[in-house]
């Protein structure tokens, strides 16, 4: 059963590619616009300030850094990086619930499986057969897609879910891609006289030569590193997030967790009555497997209705127990439907259901809901459908 769930969610992860066409189209359109930006600004700056290309700003070792190189760093690297972080970051804002519904998987790590496998295949192909333009192009797409999926994953999980960190990652990735475009354009321009003339007029050749000399690498090595930067950023984040998630699970349940819309809750251990605080507060954990924090529903003495008669042990522990001698509540069914329930979801045998995996808020009325109908939107779910969330609104099914 667990294997079938993993396979189904992996297929769903692949089906999300239809809604991620913007990654490919945006990259192609961005490359064209970026090329026009580089040539236009380079030619304009060269015409307005002819001496900027020969003016010396500083010297690093034996390499002379000109004013054009400094200006190119700002116009051709920093500005595009900011534009990428802003434009791509909008896709991961949960303003309309798009992030929560689209990437809502029980195992969000499967979002990273497809681009990770493709990136791994490119690495193996490069090691065994050497570099080739085709493998480099595939690796570029996989690297960008892996970073995009990682940002989506990072927004969903609880631990180490820092929007500014993802904005910075997109900016660094955009800067690396801009550098890769500059190197590629310089290499390709050498094969065309017309393109070579435009590149020379814009000052692109001298800027790229200065950058490669400072880095001490050739064009091929520089391109391979720059293409891999988005994937390296994603891998670094996932490694740190794994450690942070482990720490949160060890410290669970958290006393006062907060989350943004669209973030998931972790698998939290069920809290027994012995874990109640001095004021009778009891924590109810629910969530997923991503190292996120749980919600806390506090049941205090003030929330309990006043009762007459002697206080029993169940009353003192804020646990309401129904027995056959008690009158049947008006809103309940037959006496046989009344079960012994406490505030933590234990039954009358006081058995423990184990670790809970539920993003919904605990309610006593949840047992009356039908597993084939979504309570949130009324969507009818096929009885044989192996889904955990409503395909219409994304609400978790009981």
Residue pairs with C-beta under 8 A, 6 or more apart in sequence:
4 386
5 106
5 107
5 386
5 388
6 107
6 110
8 386
8 387
9 105
9 106
9 107
9 110
10 110
10 113
12 105
13 105
13 110
13 111
13 113
13 114
14 114
16 102
16 103
16 111
17 114
19 102
20 145
20 148
22 91
23 144
23 145
23 148
24 141
26 87
26 88
27 141
27 144
30 84
31 181
34 80
34 178
34 181
35 181
35 185
37 75
37 76
37 80
38 76
38 181
38 182
38 185
38 202
38 204
39 198
39 199
39 202
39 204
41 75
41 76
41 202
42 72
42 201
42 202
42 203
42 204
43 198
43 201
43 202
45 52
45 68
45 71
45 75
45 203
46 52
46 53
46 68
46 201
46 202
46 203
49 67
52 66
52 67
52 68
52 71
53 66
53 67
53 68
53 203
53 206
54 66
55 66
55 67
55 68
56 64
56 65
56 66
56 67
57 65
57 66
57 67
57 69
57 70
58 65
59 65
60 214
63 210
63 213
63 214
64 210
65 210
65 214
66 206
66 210
68 203
68 206
68 207
69 206
69 207
69 210
69 211
72 203
72 204
72 207
76 178
76 182
76 207
77 175
77 178
77 179
78 175
80 174
80 175
80 178
81 171
81 172
81 174
81 175
81 178
82 171
82 174
83 174
84 170
84 171
84 173
84 174
84 177
85 167
85 168
85 170
85 171
85 174
88 148
88 151
88 170
88 174
89 151
89 163
89 166
89 167
89 170
91 148
92 99
92 151
92 152
92 155
92 166
93 99
94 100
94 155
94 260
94 261
94 262
97 261
97 262
97 394
99 152
99 155
99 156
99 262
100 156
100 261
100 262
100 394
101 393
101 394
103 111
103 152
103 153
103 156
104 156
104 264
104 389
104 394
105 111
106 288
106 289
106 357
106 388
107 289
108 153
108 156
108 157
108 264
108 288
108 290
109 153
109 290
111 149
111 152
111 153
112 146
112 149
112 150
112 153
112 234
112 238
114 145
114 149
115 142
115 143
115 145
115 146
115 149
116 146
118 138
118 141
118 142
118 145
119 139
119 142
119 143
119 146
119 231
122 135
122 138
122 139
122 142
123 139
125 132
125 135
126 135
126 139
126 224
129 135
131 220
131 224
136 223
136 224
136 227
139 227
139 228
140 177
140 180
140 227
142 231
143 227
143 228
143 229
143 230
143 231
144 173
144 177
144 230
146 230
146 231
146 234
147 169
147 170
147 173
147 230
147 231
147 233
147 234
149 234
150 169
150 233
150 234
150 237
150 238
151 166
151 169
151 170
153 290
154 160
154 161
154 162
154 165
154 166
154 237
154 241
155 161
155 163
155 166
155 260
155 262
155 263
156 262
156 263
156 264
156 290
157 241
157 245
157 263
157 264
157 290
157 291
157 292
158 248
158 257
158 259
158 263
158 264
158 265
158 266
158 287
158 290
158 291
158 292
158 293
159 241
159 244
159 245
159 247
159 248
159 290
159 291
159 292
159 293
160 237
160 240
160 241
160 244
160 245
161 260
161 263
161 292
165 237
169 233
169 234
169 237
172 229
172 233
173 229
173 230
173 233
176 226
176 227
176 229
176 230
177 226
177 229
177 230
179 211
179 222
179 226
180 222
180 223
180 226
180 227
182 204
182 207
182 208
182 211
183 208
183 212
183 219
183 222
183 223
183 226
184 223
185 199
185 204
186 199
186 204
186 205
186 208
186 209
186 219
187 219
188 195
189 195
189 196
189 198
189 199
189 204
189 205
190 196
199 205
212 218
212 219
212 222
215 222
217 225
241 291
242 291
244 291
245 266
245 290
245 291
245 292
246 291
248 254
248 266
248 291
248 292
248 293
249 266
249 267
249 291
252 266
252 268
252 269
252 285
252 293
252 294
253 268
253 269
253 271
253 275
253 283
253 285
253 293
253 294
253 296
254 293
254 294
254 296
255 283
255 296
256 296
257 293
257 294
257 295
257 296
259 265
259 292
259 293
263 292
264 287
264 288
264 290
264 292
264 359
265 285
265 286
265 287
265 288
265 292
265 293
265 294
265 295
265 359
266 285
266 287
266 288
266 289
266 290
266 291
266 292
266 293
266 294
267 285
267 287
267 288
267 289
267 355
267 356
267 357
268 285
268 286
268 287
268 294
268 355
268 356
269 285
269 355
270 285
270 344
270 345
270 352
270 353
270 354
270 355
270 356
271 282
271 283
271 284
271 285
271 344
272 344
272 352
273 282
273 317
273 319
273 342
273 344
275 282
275 283
276 282
276 317
276 318
279 300
279 301
280 299
280 300
280 301
280 317
280 318
281 296
281 298
281 299
281 300
282 297
282 298
282 299
282 318
282 343
282 344
283 294
283 296
283 297
283 298
284 294
284 295
284 296
284 297
284 343
284 344
284 345
284 362
285 294
285 295
285 296
285 356
286 294
286 295
286 356
286 357
286 358
286 359
286 360
286 361
286 362
287 293
287 294
287 295
287 356
287 357
287 358
287 359
288 357
288 359
289 357
295 361
297 361
297 362
299 318
299 343
300 318
301 318
304 315
304 318
304 320
307 315
314 320
314 321
314 342
318 343
319 342
319 343
320 341
320 342
320 343
321 340
321 342
322 338
322 339
322 340
322 341
323 340
324 335
328 334
328 335
328 338
329 338
332 338
339 347
339 348
339 367
340 347
340 348
341 347
341 364
345 353
345 356
345 362
346 352
346 353
358 396
359 396
360 366
360 395
360 396
360 398
366 398
369 375
369 398
371 381
371 397
371 398
372 380
372 381
372 382
372 383
373 379
373 380
373 381
374 380
374 381
374 390
374 392
374 393
374 395
374 397
375 395
375 398
376 390
376 393
376 395
377 390
377 392
377 393
377 395
379 390
379 391
379 392
379 393
381 387
381 390
381 391
381 397
387 397
388 396
388 397
389 395
389 396
389 397
390 396
390 397
